[in-house]
């Protein structure tokens, strides 16, 4: 017998699915176009994830996305991205994670904390408001938009500052996606070194993973591990900033809360452990890998559809210059650390 609560909950799910459908269809269509474009000679050198974010940015800032798609696009950027990252766990084993080692962890932590300190100090020198400089630093050093929003919650930051910081780190992270693969050959980086560099310095999760996989499968796996190491640091770093901001005046007054724990990391680690213990047949693993890539491309499309270039123009050149300097700093610091630490 079906309970009354279940009977009421069943129809309630339908409107939710209907509200998500337009946005999910839009991001899936953009991802599909990105996959199709790779059939054109010469375009196949770009991953569908990079093509998807580029298409999303162009679409949003030219004709705009339908209002009905807004909820589904946001869902793609959150839930679909997290699902794709979890599925990437089936492409990584404990042995590969161990290769990242204590040295890799030290490289990630040093670059992260150094970038955050540099951005706050440079923001003061450039005359950028302290709250905005803090959010740009957090987004650049940890994991882009999600870190910005977590820091905004923890420090009671300003909504306009958060919008600018999200747009800023998204733009520079997107530029890094295109620049890093070109730099790999110029710098003669091994797949391991390139993957660690991309994962420890590019802003958003999807951006870092997309750029890392441009260097091949091994580079992509190392990049994913390095990036998720940064994500795991988000909670303690942002909580500490929340406590410090009230004492040092780095953000505005208001109610401060703890940032959410990135639970999808548990799913990623669980599947990576499963892949280490059980030999998953290629006929199962290969379609899952393609599916994870398509879901990541949907998330990248959603990111592009959320990138409003008008926010960049709203605060002038000094915060933009700060975002550029912070991006260059973490790029250089991570590259140095990758070479110094085995």
C-alpha positions in Angstrom: 0.0 0.0 0.0 1.3 3.5 -0.9 1.3 5.9 2.0 -0.5 9.2 1.8 2.9 11.1 2.2 4.3 9.1 -0.8 1.3 9.9 -2.8 1.6 13.6 -2.1 5.4 13.6 -2.7 5.1 11.9 -6.1 3.2 14.7 -7.9 5.4 17.3 -6.2 8.5 15.9 -7.9 6.9 16.3 -11.4 6.8 20.2 -11.3 10.4 20.1 -10.1 11.5 18.0 -13.0 9.5 20.2 -15.4 11.2 23.3 -14.1 14.6 21.8 -14.6 13.9 20.3 -18.0 14.4 23.5 -20.2 17.8 24.3 -18.6 19.0 20.7 -18.7 17.9 20.4 -22.4 19.8 23.6 -23.2 23.1 22.6 -21.5 22.8 19.1 -23.0 22.2 20.7 -26.5 25.3 22.9 -26.1 27.4 19.9 -24.9 26.1 17.9 -27.9 27.1 20.7 -30.3 30.5 20.8 -28.7 30.9 17.1 -29.3 29.7 17.5 -32.9 32.1 20.4 -33.6 35.0 18.0 -32.8 34.2 16.2 -36.1 35.5 19.2 -38.0 39.2 18.7 -38.9 41.4 20.7 -36.6 38.7 21.3 -33.9 39.3 17.8 -32.4 42.4 19.1 -30.7 40.0 20.9 -28.3 38.1 19.0 -25.7 34.3 19.2 -25.8 34.4 20.8 -22.3 36.4 23.7 -23.6 34.2 24.1 -26.6 31.1 23.9 -24.4 32.1 26.8 -22.1 33.0 28.9 -25.1 29.7 28.3 -26.8 27.9 29.0 -23.5 29.7 32.4 -23.0 28.9 33.4 -26.6 25.3 32.4 -26.3 24.7 34.2 -23.0 26.4 37.4 -23.9 24.9 37.7 -27.4 21.3 36.5 -27.4 20.9 35.4 -23.8 19.4 32.2 -22.4 15.6 31.8 -21.9 14.4 32.7 -18.4 12.7 29.3 -18.3 16.1 27.6 -18.5 17.6 29.4 -15.5 16.8 26.8 -12.9 18.0 23.8 -15.0 21.2 25.7 -16.0 22.0 26.3 -12.3 21.3 22.6 -11.6 23.8 21.6 -14.3 26.4 23.8 -12.7 25.9 22.3 -9.3 24.5 18.8 -9.3 25.5 17.6 -12.8 29.1 18.9 -12.2 29.3 17.0 -8.9 27.9 13.8 -10.5 30.5 14.0 -13.3 33.3 14.5 -10.7 32.1 11.4 -8.8 32.1 9.3 -12.0 35.7 10.4 -12.6 36.6 8.4 -9.6 36.3 5.2 -11.8 39.2 6.5 -13.9 41.6 6.8 -11.0 43.2 4.2 -8.7 44.8 4.5 -5.3 48.2 3.9 -6.9 47.8 7.0 -9.1 46.6 9.0 -6.1 49.7 7.9 -4.2 51.9 9.2 -7.0 50.6 12.6 -6.1 52.2 12.1 -2.8 53.1 14.4 0.1 55.1 16.5 -2.3 52.0 17.2 -4.5 49.9 18.0 -1.4 52.6 20.5 -0.2 52.7 22.1 -3.7 49.0 22.6 -3.8 48.8 24.0 -0.2 51.8 26.3 -0.7 50.4 27.8 -3.9 46.9 28.1 -2.4 47.9 30.0 0.7 50.5 32.0 -1.1 48.0 33.2 -3.7 45.4 34.1 -1.1 47.9 36.2 0.9 49.3 37.8 -2.3 45.8 38.8 -3.5 44.8 40.4 -0.2 48.1 42.4 0.0 48.0 43.4 -3.7 44.4 44.4 -3.4 45.3 46.8 -0.7 48.1 48.2 -2.9 45.7 48.7 -5.8 43.0 50.2 -3.7 40.5 47.4 -4.3 37.9 47.1 -1.5 39.0 44.6 1.1 35.9 42.3 0.8 36.2 42.2 -3.0 39.9 41.4 -2.8 39.3 38.6 -0.4 36.6 37.0 -2.6 38.8 37.3 -5.7 41.7 35.7 -3.7 39.5 32.8 -2.5 38.0 32.1 -5.9 41.5 32.1 -7.6 43.3 30.1 -5.0 40.7 27.4 -4.2 37.9 26.5 -6.6 36.3 29.4 -8.4 32.7 30.3 -8.0 31.8 27.8 -5.3 34.7 29.0 -3.1 33.6 32.6 -3.7 30.0 31.9 -2.6 31.2 29.8 0.4 33.5 32.7 1.5 30.7 35.2 1.0 28.5 33.2 3.3 31.2 32.7 5.9 32.4 36.4 5.9 29.0 38.0 5.3 30.3 39.5 2.1 28.6 41.9 -0.3 26.4 40.4 -3.1 27.8 42.7 -5.8 31.4 41.8 -4.7 30.5 38.2 -5.0 29.0 38.6 -8.5 32.1 40.5 -9.7 34.5 37.9 -8.1 32.6 35.0 -9.7 32.7 36.7 -13.2 36.4 37.6 -12.7 37.6 34.1 -11.8 35.4 32.5 -14.4 36.9 34.7 -17.2 40.5 34.1 -16.2 40.0 30.4 -15.5 38.4 30.1 -19.0 41.4 31.9 -20.5 43.7 29.5 -18.6 41.9 26.5 -20.1 43.1 27.7 -23.6 46.6 28.9 -22.5 47.7 25.9 -20.5 47.6 23.2 -23.2 49.6 25.6 -25.5 52.2 26.1 -22.7 52.6 22.4 -22.1 54.8 21.8 -25.2 56.6 25.1 -24.8 57.6 24.2 -21.2 58.3 20.5 -22.1 56.2 19.3 -19.2 55.6 15.6 -18.6 51.9 14.5 -18.3 52.3 14.3 -14.5 53.9 17.7 -14.2 51.4 19.3 -16.5 48.4 17.7 -14.8 49.6 18.8 -11.4 50.2 22.3 -12.7 46.8 22.6 -14.2 45.0 21.0 -11.2 46.8 23.2 -8.7 46.4 26.5 -10.4 43.3 26.7 -12.7 40.3 28.1 -10.8 37.1 26.1 -11.4 36.9 22.3 -11.0 35.6 21.8 -14.5 38.1 24.2 -16.0 41.0 22.5 -14.4 39.8 19.0 -15.4 39.1 20.1 -19.0 42.6 21.7 -19.3 44.3 18.8 -17.7 42.7 16.2 -20.0 44.0 18.2 -23.0 47.4 16.8 -22.0 46.1 13.2 -22.2 44.5 10.7 -19.9 47.4 10.5 -17.4 47.6 14.3 -17.2 43.9 14.5 -16.7 44.0 12.1 -13.8 46.8 13.9 -12.0 45.0 17.2 -12.7 41.8 15.9 -11.2 43.5 14.6 -8.0 45.4 18.0 -7.6 42.2 20.0 -8.1 40.1 17.9 -5.7 42.9 18.3 -3.1 42.3 22.1 -3.4 38.6 21.6 -3.1 39.1 19.6 0.1 40.9 22.5 1.6 38.0 24.8 1.0 36.1 24.2 4.2 39.0 24.8 6.7 40.4 27.8 4.8 37.0 29.5 4.4 36.0 28.8 8.0 39.3 30.4 9.1 38.7 33.4 6.9 35.3 33.8 8.4 36.8 34.0 11.8 39.6 36.3 10.8 37.4 38.6 8.7 35.4 39.8 11.8 38.6 40.7 13.6 40.6 42.2 10.8 37.7 44.0 9.0 38.3 42.1 5.7 34.5 41.8 5.1 31.3 43.5 6.1 29.3 42.9 9.2 26.5 40.4 9.3 25.6 36.9 10.2 28.4 34.4 9.3 27.8 30.7 8.7 30.0 27.8 8.0 30.5 26.8 4.4 29.0 23.6 3.1 31.2 20.5 3.1 31.9 19.2 -0.4 30.2 15.8 0.0 30.8 14.8 -3.6 34.5 14.3 -2.7 33.3 11.3 -0.7 31.6 9.8 -3.8 34.7 10.4 -5.8 37.0 8.7 -3.2 34.5 5.8 -2.9 34.6 5.1 -6.6 38.3 5.5 -6.8 38.7 2.9 -4.0 36.3 0.6 -5.8 38.3 1.0 -9.0 41.5 0.1 -7.0 39.9 -3.1 -5.4 37.9 -4.4 -8.3 38.9 -4.7 -12.0 36.1 -2.9 -13.8 35.6 -4.3 -17.3 36.4 -1.9 -20.2 33.0 -2.4 -21.7 31.6 -0.9 -18.5 34.2 1.7 -17.7 34.5 3.2 -21.2 30.8 4.2 -21.5 30.9 5.6 -18.0 34.0 7.7 -19.0 32.2 9.1 -22.0 29.2 9.8 -19.9 31.3 11.7 -17.3 32.9 13.8 -20.1 29.4 14.6 -21.5 28.2 15.6 -18.0 31.3 17.8 -17.5 30.6 19.4 -20.9 27.0 20.2 -19.7 28.5 21.7 -16.5 30.9 23.8 -18.6 28.1 24.9 -20.9 26.2 26.0 -17.7 29.3 27.9 -16.5 29.5 29.7 -19.8 25.7 30.5 -19.6 26.4 32.0 -16.2 29.3 34.2 -17.3 28.0 37.8 -17.6 30.7 40.0 -18.9 28.8 43.1 -17.8 29.9 42.3 -14.2 33.5 42.7 -15.3 32.7 46.2 -16.5 30.8 47.2 -13.4 33.8 47.9 -11.1 36.4 49.3 -13.4 39.9 48.1 -14.1 41.6 47.8 -10.7 39.7 44.7 -9.5 40.1 43.2 -13.0 43.9 43.8 -12.8 43.9 42.2 -9.3 42.2 39.1 -10.7 44.8 38.9 -13.5 47.7 39.3 -11.1 46.3 36.7 -8.8 45.8 34.3 -11.7 49.4 34.9 -12.9 50.7 34.4 -9.4 49.1 31.0 -8.8 50.1 30.0 -12.3 53.8 30.8 -11.6 53.8 29.6 -8.0 52.3 26.3 -8.9 54.7 25.8 -11.8 57.7 26.4 -9.5 56.3 24.1 -6.8 55.7 21.3 -9.4 59.4 21.5 -10.4 60.8 21.8 -6.9 58.7 19.1 -5.2 59.0 15.5 -6.5 
